[in-house]
């Protein structure tokens, strides 16, 4: 390789390494180099395509590298071209650096600043859209539907069999209970800097906490299984569930043998749930008001106006029988 070409390669690298964030915007060209050396106050900001011929004073090349390059050592030229690079080529791809950020494989804040607005390296806000730090679907969930829960988990997986917890979406939006917020199972973050979120001691793992939800005493086993849950109980006792199990029907959560009080006898007599809970379910055993199902309360409304209830007792006539301070 002619010595002149070697020197030109080194000069091009040196000029390229001087590009500032301002120049990147002015030239409308995404520079793939991750580190940008700042200009000194006496150096003029000029477009990248004019830099080689207008301002050679900006060139800062290690003279030892130049001397060795003149000796025709191609490996030294390669070293010069990659001098001061921190991330590998192609790291700017969102599927590369975005994934590492979400899994916290390295602490971006060491170079990009504690709030990621810039430090020894550029501000992340220069490329990402406004409010990206507090937009949940920027990192997981579905931006089109607005649902922040997987599918599309932290690793960008979207298939059920790839999920560490499959029924996220069913918890957020369901026909059998109200639309639950993240705080049923997690400490809900405000942004990426929130406690127990990205920058914590368990990279790539979403901590489970039932403390603020309906099942405050619930336990998660770390493998998609939950126990001691009100939300998967029968209304009388807490229950358990495994995330890859089939969706249960009515008897899956409310088996007759486990129902308390007079529930089992009423069911054995063929009485529908709507006889006492008509605000929640119809005669076909279909949930008609999801907000009143699995909500931490027991709403009672009789189908007949000949029956009343108070303090756990029924009085009046129901299914052809007289009730006088009957418990249920």
Long-range contacts (C-beta under 8 A, 24 or more apart in sequence): 1-72, 1-74, 1-77, 3-69, 3-70, 3-72, 6-69, 6-70, 6-72, 6-77, 7-66, 7-69, 7-70, 9-77, 9-80, 9-81, 10-61, 10-65, 10-66, 10-69, 10-77, 10-80, 10-81, 11-52, 11-56, 11-59, 11-61, 12-52, 13-61, 13-80, 13-81, 13-83, 14-58, 14-59, 14-60, 14-61, 15-48, 15-51, 15-52, 15-58, 15-59, 16-48, 17-60, 17-83, 17-84, 18-51, 18-58, 18-59, 18-60, 19-48, 20-45, 21-122, 21-123, 21-126, 23-47, 23-48, 25-126, 30-92, 32-89, 32-90, 32-91, 32-92, 33-85, 34-85, 34-86, 34-87, 34-91, 34-92, 34-121, 35-84, 35-85, 35-86, 35-121, 36-121, 36-122, 37-84, 86-111, 86-121, 95-156, 98-139, 99-155, 99-156, 101-198, 102-139, 102-140, 102-154, 102-155, 102-198, 102-204, 103-154, 103-155, 103-203, 103-204, 104-198, 104-199, 104-200, 104-203, 104-204, 105-203, 107-199, 109-199, 115-193, 133-191, 133-192, 133-193, 134-190, 134-191, 134-192, 139-192, 147-172, 147-173, 148-172, 148-182, 149-182, 154-204, 154-206, 155-204, 164-224, 165-224, 165-243, 166-224, 166-243, 166-244, 167-243, 170-247, 174-290, 175-287, 175-290, 176-287, 176-290, 176-293, 176-294, 177-231, 177-290, 177-293, 177-294, 177-295, 178-290, 178-291, 178-293, 178-294, 178-295, 180-213, 183-212, 183-213, 184-210, 184-212, 184-213, 184-214, 184-215, 184-231, 185-209, 185-210, 185-213, 185-220, 187-211, 187-212, 188-212, 214-294, 214-295, 214-296, 230-294, 230-296, 231-294, 234-258, 234-259, 235-259, 235-260, 235-298, 236-260, 236-263, 250-285, 261-327, 261-328, 262-326, 262-327, 262-328, 263-328, 266-328, 269-319, 271-319, 274-303, 275-302, 275-303, 275-318, 275-319, 276-300, 276-301, 276-302, 276-303, 276-328, 277-301, 278-302, 278-303
